[in-house]
Amino acid sequence: MKYAVGEAGRAAFSVFFMQTPSFLAHQRAMKETKGCNNAESLFGLEETPSDNEIRNLLDPVCPDELSGMFRWVFEELDGQSSAA
């Protein structure tokens, strides 16, 4: 299956969010037992790319292309903590 760079980015981010040693295995097991998984419900992924597929898509992306999104996420999270 071919994945879009955005899907790979969301899958890569979700690894940090979930903090599991084998994210893909965990998502597959969750899908099997519960009918859906966090990659689908939280990150909007229809299929979860493997680690190698994520690397192949994201390695060529220049970090400068992601800095705007990183800054936006950071500012959103920072705003949430000061609003609480």
Secondary structure, DSSP 4 states (H G I P E B T S, - for coil): ----HHHHHHHHHHHHHH--TTHHHHHHHHHHHHS--HHHHTT--SSPPPHHHHHHHHTTS-THHHHHHHHHHHHHHHHHHHH-
